[in-house]
Amino acid sequence: MMGCRNKFGMTFKVVFAIHPGIYLNFTPVSSMQPNVSANTSQRTNKIILWFLLAWTVLNIIQACTLELQGDEAYYWMYSRYLDWGYFDHPPMVAVFIRIGDWLMHNEFGLRLLTVFSSTFSIWLLWLTVKKYSVDALGFTLVVSSIFIFHIYGFTTTPDAPLFLFTALFYYFYQRYIENDKLSLALILAVIVAALFYSKYNAVLVVGFTVLANFKLLTRWSFWLIVILAAALYLPHILWQINHGYPSINYHLFERSGEKYTFINSLSYIPDQLLMAGPLVGWFFFYKAFRVKVKDPFIRCLLVNCIGTLIFFFISSFKNEVQPQWTFVLFAPLVMLVVIAFKQAGSRPKWLAPLASVNIGIIVAVRIIIILGLGFAKTYGHLRSYYGFKDWTNAVKQKAGNSYVVMIEGFQNPSKYNYYTNSLRCFAYDTRYYRRTQFDIWPMEDSLQHKKVYYLSYYKIDGLSTDSIKLPTGNWYGAWVNDVRTYQKVNIEPPLVKMTVAPGQKLSLDLTISNPYALPISFSDAGCTHKVFLEACFFKGFDVINSQQMDKGFNQITLKPGESRHFTFNLTAPQTRGTYDLLFSLRTDPFPGSKNSRIITFTVK
């Protein structure tokens, strides 16, 4: 860039193209403007840089001082088994964690890329929206007021890479709209693939972007983006196919099959307002939705923001929507709000003091959590940030180097593995819970016919011999010899919905499959623990009726990868109503695993 003066006393600014999509540009300005513009630009840069520095430091402090949240430990285990996909999510979060954990195995290492990608993402949002000559101070007020940015500024979940690639997507999409160039199309293809590798919510970002601009369909470069992004995403698609579409079955069928309660929908809007800022969230949504659409990019932001909000509101009528699921709408929300301020001429005078109080509340809460004061160690999910290093040490003293089996979900077993830097704790996914990535990893294979330390949150009569009582809770331990489990075995029912009469006798043709690398047998000969195949009728989380298959089941043997049909004779419950029916393989002393999808079983 250079400046030159013409004979009329006007100064020209000459900008040379240094990036595809940036043109050679001549802008006439008055002879007095350069100093004014330079001072304004310098002041703007200082505001943004100081804000980003403070943001990064606060996130580093929190990342270093807090123990891992349960999901973070679970995703750390993803990083120990790098793959093209996982039961719950795509693999990008595993890559984030693997890089940081390779540099240092501690909480900050695990969260390293999250902390710096959060800062980089916010900077990208600023670079994207500054085209509209928005107010830098207003931008920092809006960003720092949004509660969800604080939560995921240091917490490592799939939302961390999702935020990064969402910000990158908007940055390059803005340029692509104005400049249909091959280089931008190739960059966008890679970013779109990375979005989908981060979290399935990426479909909303891409889908609503296309919905906001149908003219994209007339560009040959758009179809190049689609084809290249799909090609890059193919390994994950193949992973899903090879593993029986676990993510699709879980997110679309098992999770969506949860019982609806009105509170899910009633709490949705308040939750989103809280995530946008306890005191100012309502105003941010109000300003964003009143923005004037003056170009395709603003329309893209508005459609993404409104579309995502409506999509999850509709979803709340099927099952619970967790507040963070809408994370992708907050990037466009920030940009819409500051653009609306610019269109109005300025932001309201009362906003700065109210936003300052809002920010003060959030920062105060973060400091309380860092220091572990007051409610921090007793409230909800915050409890999981404290005391699990001591808990791990206590369990380790009991178990030594033996395998540990737990039956309370995937989070605490993952924490034990992280804090021992091992893979010695297995999550037994019971019939009362759901399937997880532990049903795919090869950990269960290592337990068979070994002596393990069995840890549960309740005392098992005649078995539990140890107790561990800590501020994190009470656990009861016992030694189990010759472990025998069939958690990975899949039983496929012929139907997903059935309607029968009370007490009706049924013969169901079931398909049982062996996913293990070794042959399996359901014979009890020579085994310490017998195996039972049970049909379980659930009402809520309680088994109302349980029926065992006859001894013919114990004659079944399966080679690796083999499937076989067999008939299960059962009797419908006498009480009318709707039940959840599933099939479960149980071996003492475990409560039985979840070996089939749920059948909606109606008795009337």
C-alpha positions in Angstrom: 0.0 0.0 0.0 1.2 3.5 -0.7 -0.1 7.1 -1.0 0.2 9.8 -3.6 -1.1 13.4 -4.1 -2.6 14.8 -7.3 -2.7 18.5 -8.4 -6.0 19.1 -6.7 -4.5 18.3 -3.3 -6.3 15.0 -3.0 -4.6 12.0 -1.6 -5.0 8.6 -3.2 -4.6 5.3 -1.2 -3.2 2.5 -3.5 -3.8 -1.1 -2.3 -2.2 -3.9 -4.2 -3.8 -7.3 -4.3 -2.0 -9.6 -1.9 -4.7 -12.3 -1.6 -7.2 -13.8 -4.1 -10.4 -11.8 -3.9 -8.7 -8.5 -2.9 -8.6 -6.1 -5.8 -6.2 -3.3 -6.8 -8.0 -0.3 -5.3 -7.7 3.5 -5.6 -9.5 5.5 -2.9 -9.5 9.3 -3.0 -9.5 10.9 0.4 -8.9 14.4 1.6 -5.4 15.5 2.5 -6.5 15.7 6.2 -8.2 12.3 6.4 -5.2 10.0 6.5 -4.2 11.1 10.0 -7.8 10.9 11.3 -8.4 7.5 9.7 -5.0 6.2 10.9 -5.8 7.4 14.5 -9.2 5.8 14.4 -7.8 2.5 13.0 -5.1 2.5 15.6 -7.6 3.0 18.4 -9.8 0.3 17.0 -6.9 -2.2 16.7 -5.9 -1.4 20.3 -9.4 -2.1 21.6 -9.6 -5.4 19.7 -6.1 -6.6 20.6 -6.4 -5.7 24.3 -9.8 -7.5 24.5 -8.4 -10.6 22.8 -5.4 -10.6 25.1 -7.7 -10.3 28.2 -10.0 -13.0 26.8 -7.1 -15.4 26.2 -5.6 -14.8 29.7 -8.9 -15.5 31.5 -9.4 -18.7 29.5 -5.9 -19.9 30.1 -6.3 -19.3 33.9 -9.6 -21.3 33.9 -8.2 -24.0 31.6 -5.2 -24.5 34.0 -7.0 -24.5 37.3 -10.2 -26.6 36.8 -10.2 -30.4 36.6 -11.7 -32.0 33.6 -15.4 -32.1 33.1 -16.7 -35.6 32.3 -17.3 -35.1 28.6 -13.8 -33.6 28.2 -12.3 -36.8 29.6 -14.5 -38.9 27.3 -13.3 -36.9 24.3 -9.7 -37.4 25.6 -10.4 -41.1 25.1 -11.4 -40.4 21.6 -7.9 -39.0 21.1 -6.4 -42.3 22.3 -8.4 -44.2 19.7 -8.1 -41.9 16.7 -10.6 -42.9 14.1 -12.7 -41.4 11.3 -15.8 -41.3 13.6 -17.2 -42.1 17.0 -20.5 -43.2 18.4 -21.6 -39.7 19.5 -19.7 -37.3 17.3 -17.3 -36.8 14.3 -13.6 -36.9 15.1 -12.3 -33.3 15.0 -12.5 -32.8 18.8 -10.2 -35.9 19.1 -7.6 -34.2 16.8 -7.8 -31.0 18.9 -7.2 -32.9 22.1 -4.5 -35.2 20.7 -2.4 -32.2 19.6 -2.5 -30.5 23.0 -2.2 -33.7 25.0 0.9 -34.6 23.0 2.5 -31.3 24.1 1.5 -31.7 27.8 -0.6 -34.2 29.6 -2.6 -31.9 31.9 -5.8 -30.0 31.8 -4.3 -27.1 30.0 -2.8 -29.3 27.4 -6.2 -30.9 26.7 -7.8 -27.5 26.4 -4.9 -25.8 24.6 -6.3 -25.6 21.1 -9.7 -24.7 22.5 -8.4 -21.6 24.3 -6.4 -20.3 21.3 -9.0 -21.2 18.7 -11.6 -19.3 20.7 -9.5 -16.2 20.5 -8.8 -16.7 16.8 -12.5 -17.3 16.1 -13.5 -14.1 17.7 -10.8 -12.2 15.8 -12.2 -13.8 12.6 -15.7 -12.6 13.4 -14.2 -9.1 13.8 -12.4 -9.3 10.5 -15.6 -10.4 8.8 -17.9 -7.7 10.3 -15.5 -4.8 10.2 -16.4 -4.3 6.5 -19.5 -2.7 7.8 -17.5 0.0 9.7 -18.9 -1.3 13.0 -17.8 0.0 16.4 -15.0 -2.0 18.0 -16.0 -1.2 21.5 -19.6 -2.3 20.7 -18.2 -5.5 19.3 -16.2 -6.3 22.4 -19.2 -5.5 24.6 -21.4 -7.9 22.6 -18.9 -10.8 22.5 -18.0 -10.6 26.2 -21.7 -10.4 27.2 -22.6 -13.7 25.5 -22.5 -16.3 28.2 -22.0 -19.3 26.0 -18.7 -17.9 24.6 -17.4 -17.9 28.2 -18.4 -21.5 28.7 -16.7 -22.8 25.5 -13.8 -20.4 25.7 -11.9 -23.1 27.6 -14.1 -26.2 27.7 -13.1 -28.8 25.1 -16.0 -30.3 23.3 -17.0 -30.7 19.7 -18.3 -27.1 19.9 -14.7 -25.8 20.0 -13.7 -26.8 16.5 -17.3 -26.1 15.4 -17.0 -22.5 16.4 -13.6 -22.2 14.8 -14.7 -23.5 11.4 -18.0 -21.6 11.6 -16.0 -18.4 11.9 -13.7 -19.4 9.1 -16.8 -20.3 7.0 -18.3 -16.9 7.3 -15.0 -15.1 6.8 -14.4 -16.8 3.4 -18.1 -17.1 2.4 -18.3 -13.3 2.6 -15.5 -13.0 0.1 -16.9 -15.8 -2.1 -20.2 -14.0 -2.5 -18.4 -11.0 -3.9 -15.8 -12.9 -5.9 -16.5 -16.2 -7.5 -13.0 -17.5 -7.7 -11.6 -21.0 -7.8 -9.2 -20.4 -4.9 -12.1 -19.3 -2.6 -14.2 -22.3 -3.7 -11.4 -24.7 -2.8 -10.9 -23.1 0.6 -14.6 -23.2 1.4 -14.7 -26.9 0.4 -12.1 -27.7 3.0 -13.8 -25.6 5.6 -17.2 -27.2 5.0 -15.7 -30.7 5.3 -14.0 -29.5 8.6 -17.3 -28.2 9.8 -18.9 -31.6 9.3 -15.9 -33.3 10.9 -16.5 -31.1 13.9 -20.2 -31.6 14.7 -23.3 -32.7 12.8 -24.9 -29.2 13.6 -22.7 -28.1 10.6 -25.6 -29.1 8.4 -27.6 -26.1 9.7 -24.8 -23.6 8.9 -24.5 -24.9 5.3 -28.2 -25.6 4.8 -29.4 -22.2 6.0 -26.6 -20.5 4.0 -27.8 -22.0 0.8 -31.5 -21.3 1.7 -30.5 -17.6 2.1 -28.9 -17.5 -1.4 -30.4 -19.7 -4.0 -28.2 -18.0 -6.6 -25.4 -20.1 -5.4 -26.9 -23.0 -7.2 -26.1 -21.3 -10.5 -22.4 -21.2 -9.9 -20.2 -24.0 -11.1 -17.8 -23.3 -8.3 -20.6 -24.0 -5.8 -21.0 -27.6 -7.1 -17.3 -28.0 -7.0 -17.5 -27.1 -3.2 -20.2 -29.7 -2.8 -18.3 -32.5 -4.6 -15.0 -31.8 -3.0 -16.4 -31.4 0.6 -18.3 -34.7 0.1 -15.2 -36.4 -1.1 -13.2 -35.2 1.9 -16.0 -36.3 4.2 -16.3 -39.8 2.6 -14.0 -41.5 5.2 -16.5 -40.6 8.0 -19.5 -41.8 5.9 -17.7 -45.1 5.3 -17.0 -45.4 9.0 -20.7 -45.0 9.8 -21.6 -47.7 7.2 -19.0 -50.1 8.6 -20.2 -49.6 12.2 -23.9 -49.9 11.5 -24.7 -46.1 11.5 -24.4 -45.7 15.3 -24.5 -41.9 15.3 -27.6 -41.8 13.1 -29.4 -44.5 15.2 -28.6 -42.6 18.4 -29.3 -39.0 17.4 -32.4 -39.7 15.2 -34.0 -42.7 16.9 -32.8 -43.4 20.4 -32.3 -39.8 21.6 -35.4 -38.6 19.7 -37.4 -41.4 21.2 -37.1 -39.9 24.7 -40.4 -38.9 26.3 -41.6 -35.4 25.7 -42.3 -33.1 28.6 -43.7 -29.6 28.2 -40.8 -28.1 30.3 -38.5 -28.9 27.4 -40.2 -26.4 25.1 -41.1 -24.0 27.9 -37.5 -23.6 29.0 -36.0 -23.3 25.5 -36.3 -19.6 25.0 -35.2 -18.6 28.5 -32.2 -20.9 28.1 -31.3 -19.2 24.8 -31.6 -15.7 26.3 -29.4 -16.8 29.2 -26.8 -18.2 26.8 -26.9 -14.8 24.9 -26.3 -12.9 28.2 -28.3 -12.9 31.5 -29.2 -9.2 31.3 -28.8 -8.3 27.7 -29.5 -11.4 25.7 -33.1 -10.4 25.0 -31.9 -7.1 23.5 -29.3 -8.8 21.3 -31.9 -11.0 19.7 -34.3 -8.0 19.3 -31.6 -6.0 17.5 -30.4 -8.9 15.4 -33.9 -9.6 14.1 -34.5 -6.0 13.3 -31.4 -5.6 11.1 -32.0 -4.2 7.6 -31.0 -6.8 5.0 -28.8 -4.8 2.5 -26.7 -7.5 1.0 -26.6 -11.3 0.6 -24.2 -11.8 3.5 -26.5 -10.0 6.0 -29.3 -12.2 4.7 -27.1 -15.3 5.3 -26.5 -14.3 8.9 -30.1 -13.6 9.6 -31.4 -16.8 8.0 -28.8 -18.8 10.0 -29.6 -17.1 13.3 -33.4 -17.4 13.0 -33.4 -20.7 11.2 -31.2 -22.4 13.9 -33.3 -20.9 16.7 -36.5 -22.2 15.1 -35.1 -25.6 14.2 -34.1 -26.4 17.8 -37.4 -24.9 19.2 -39.3 -27.4 17.0 -36.9 -30.1 18.1 -37.8 -29.3 21.8 -41.2 -30.8 21.1 -39.6 -34.2 20.5 -37.0 -34.3 23.3 -34.8 -32.1 25.5 -32.7 -29.5 23.7 -29.5 -28.7 25.6 -28.7 -25.0 25.6 -25.3 -25.4 23.9 -26.8 -27.2 20.9 -27.6 -23.8 19.3 -23.9 -22.6 19.6 -23.7 -22.1 15.9 -26.3 -19.3 15.9 -24.2 -17.0 18.2 -21.5 -16.2 15.6 -24.1 -14.7 13.2 -25.9 -13.1 16.2 -22.8 -11.1 17.2 -22.3 -9.8 13.7 -26.0 -9.0 13.2 -26.1 -7.0 16.5 -23.1 -4.8 15.7 -24.3 -4.3 12.1 -27.7 -3.2 13.5 -25.9 -0.7 15.8 -24.1 0.8 12.8 -27.4 1.0 10.8 -29.0 2.8 13.7 -26.2 5.3 13.9 -25.0 4.2 17.3 -25.7 1.7 20.1 -28.0 2.8 22.9 -26.3 4.8 25.7 -27.8 2.6 28.3 -26.3 -0.6 26.8 -22.7 0.0 27.9 -23.5 0.2 31.7 -26.0 -2.7 31.5 -23.6 -4.8 29.5 -20.8 -4.0 31.9 -22.9 -5.4 34.8 -23.8 -8.4 32.7 -20.1 -9.0 32.0 -19.2 -8.4 35.6 -21.7 -11.1 36.7 -20.3 -13.6 34.3 -16.7 -12.9 35.2 -17.6 -13.1 38.9 -19.1 -16.5 38.3 -16.0 -17.6 36.5 -13.8 -16.5 39.3 -16.0 -18.3 41.9 -15.7 -21.5 39.8 -11.9 -21.0 39.5 -11.6 -20.7 43.2 -14.1 -23.4 44.0 -16.2 -21.1 46.3 -19.8 -21.4 47.5 -22.1 -23.1 45.0 -19.3 -24.1 42.6 -18.6 -27.5 44.3 -22.2 -28.4 44.9 -24.2 -27.2 41.9 -25.2 -29.5 39.0 -22.5 -30.1 36.4 -20.1 -27.8 38.1 -19.5 -30.5 40.7 -17.6 -32.6 38.2 -14.8 -30.0 38.0 -13.6 -30.8 41.6 -12.2 -33.7 43.5 -11.8 -36.4 40.9 -8.0 -36.4 41.0 -8.4 -37.5 44.7 -11.1 -39.9 43.7 -8.9 -41.5 41.0 -6.1 -41.9 43.5 -8.5 -43.6 46.0 -9.8 -46.0 43.4 -6.3 -46.7 42.1 -5.1 -47.7 45.6 -7.9 -50.3 45.7 -7.6 -51.6 42.2 -3.8 -51.4 41.6 -3.0 -52.2 38.0 -6.1 -54.3 37.5 -9.0 -53.4 35.2 -11.8 -51.4 36.7 -15.4 -51.8 35.6 -18.0 -49.1 36.4 -21.7 -49.0 35.6 -22.6 -45.3 35.9 -22.1 -43.9 32.4 -19.1 -42.9 30.4 -17.9 -39.8 32.3 -16.3 -41.1 35.5 -14.6 -44.1 33.8 -13.1 -41.7 31.3 -11.9 -39.5 34.2 -10.2 -42.5 35.8 -8.5 -43.3 32.5 -7.3 -39.7 32.0 -6.0 -39.2 35.5 -4.2 -42.5 35.5 -3.1 -41.9 31.9 -4.2 -45.4 31.0 -7.1 -47.3 29.4 -7.8 -49.6 32.4 -11.3 -48.5 33.3 -14.3 -49.8 31.3 -17.8 -48.3 31.2 -20.4 -51.1 31.4 -23.3 -49.6 29.5 -26.3 -51.1 31.3 -29.8 -51.7 30.0 -30.9 -48.7 32.0 -28.5 -46.3 30.2 -27.6 -46.0 26.5 -24.9 -47.2 24.2 -21.6 -45.2 24.0 -18.3 -45.4 22.3 -17.2 -48.0 24.9 -19.4 -50.4 23.0 -17.1 -49.9 19.9 -13.6 -49.7 21.4 -11.8 -53.0 21.9 -11.6 -52.5 25.7 -14.2 -55.1 26.6 -12.2 -57.8 24.9 -9.3 -57.3 27.3 -11.6 -58.0 30.4 -12.8 -61.5 29.5 -12.0 -64.2 32.1 -9.9 -61.7 34.1 -10.2 -60.6 37.7 -11.5 -57.0 37.8 -12.4 -54.3 40.4 -16.1 -53.6 40.1 -17.1 -50.1 41.2 -20.7 -49.1 41.6 -22.6 -46.1 43.2 -24.7 -48.5 45.2 -23.8 -51.4 47.6 -24.3 -54.9 46.1 -25.3 -57.3 48.8 -23.0 -60.3 49.2 -20.4 -58.8 46.8 -19.3 -55.3 47.9 -16.4 -55.3 50.3 -14.9 -51.8 49.9 -16.3 -48.3 50.2 -14.9 -45.0 49.0 -16.4 -41.9 50.6 -15.2 -38.6 49.3 -16.7 -35.1 48.7 -17.3 -36.3 45.1 -19.7 -39.0 46.4 -19.8 -42.6 47.7 -18.8 -45.7 45.8 -18.7 -49.4 46.6 -16.1 -51.8 45.3 -15.8 -55.5 44.9 -13.5 -58.0 43.1 -15.1 -60.1 40.4 -13.3 -63.2 39.0 -13.6 -64.7 35.5 -15.5 -61.7 34.0 -17.9 -62.6 31.2 -19.7 -59.9 29.3 -21.4 -59.5 25.9 -21.8 -55.8 25.6 -21.1 -55.5 21.9 -23.4 -58.3 20.8 -26.2 -56.8 18.7 -29.8 -58.2 18.6 -31.9 -56.9 15.8 -35.7 -57.1 16.3 -38.0 -57.4 13.3 -40.1 -54.3 14.2 -39.6 -51.0 16.0 -43.3 -50.7 16.9 -45.8 -53.3 18.0 -49.4 -53.2 19.2 -50.8 -56.3 21.0 -53.5 -57.4 23.4 -52.9 -57.9 27.2 -51.3 -61.2 27.9 -50.9 -62.0 24.2 -48.3 -64.7 23.4 -45.7 -63.7 20.7 -42.9 -65.4 18.9 -40.3 -62.8 17.7 -37.8 -63.7 15.0 -34.6 -62.0 16.3 -31.2 -61.7 14.6 -28.1 -61.9 16.8 -24.7 -60.9 15.5 -21.1 -61.3 16.8 -19.0 -58.2 16.2 -16.0 -59.6 18.0 -12.8 -60.8 16.4 -13.1 -64.1 18.1 -15.9 -66.8 18.2 -18.4 -66.5 21.1 -20.6 -69.1 22.8 -23.5 -68.6 25.1 -23.0 -72.0 26.7 -22.6 -71.9 30.5 -20.3 -75.0 30.5 -17.1 -74.3 32.4 -18.1 -70.7 33.1 -18.2 -69.1 36.6 -21.1 -66.8 35.6 -24.2 -67.9 33.7 -25.5 -65.8 30.8 -29.2 -64.9 30.4 -31.0 -63.3 27.4 -33.9 -61.2 28.8 -36.7 -59.3 27.2 -37.2 -56.2 29.4 -40.4 -54.1 29.4 -39.6 -50.5 30.6 -41.8 -47.8 32.0 -39.6 -44.8 32.2 -36.3 -46.1 33.8 -37.9 -49.0 35.6 -38.2 -52.6 34.4 -41.8 -53.5 34.9 -41.6 -57.0 33.4 -38.6 -59.2 32.5 -38.7 -62.5 30.7 -35.9 -64.9 30.1 -35.4 -67.0 27.0 -35.4 -70.7 27.4 -32.2 -72.8 27.5 -32.1 -73.2 23.7 -30.4 -69.8 23.7 -27.3 -71.4 25.4 -26.8 -73.6 22.4 -25.9 -70.7 20.1 -22.3 -70.2 19.0 -21.2 -67.5 16.6 -18.1 -67.1 14.5 -16.6 -63.6 14.1 -18.9 -61.5 12.1 -21.6 -64.2 12.0 -25.3 -63.5 12.4 -28.1 -66.0 13.2 -31.8 -66.0 13.5 -33.6 -67.4 16.5 -37.1 -67.2 18.0 -37.9 -65.6 21.4 -41.2 -66.5 22.9 -42.7 -63.9 25.2 -45.9 -62.8 26.8 -47.2 -59.2 26.6 -47.8 -57.5 30.0 -51.4 -57.7 31.4 -51.6 -54.0 32.1 -52.5 -51.8 29.2 -50.2 -49.0 28.2 -47.1 -48.2 26.2 -43.8 -49.8 27.1 -40.2 -49.7 25.8 -39.1 -53.2 25.0 -35.4 -54.1 24.6 -33.3 -57.3 24.7 -30.5 -57.6 27.2 -27.7 -60.1 27.8 -27.0 -60.4 31.5 -24.1 -62.1 33.4 -23.7 -61.9 37.1 -22.9 -59.6 38.9 -23.7 -57.0 36.2 -27.2 -55.7 35.6 -27.3 -56.5 31.9 -26.3 -54.6 28.8 -28.3 -52.9 26.2 -28.1 -55.2 23.2 -31.0 -54.1 21.0 -32.7 -50.9 19.9 -35.9 -50.0 21.7 -39.3 -51.4 20.5 -42.3 -49.2 21.2 -44.6 -51.8 22.6 -48.3 -50.9 23.0 -50.7 -53.1 25.0 -54.4 -52.2 24.4 
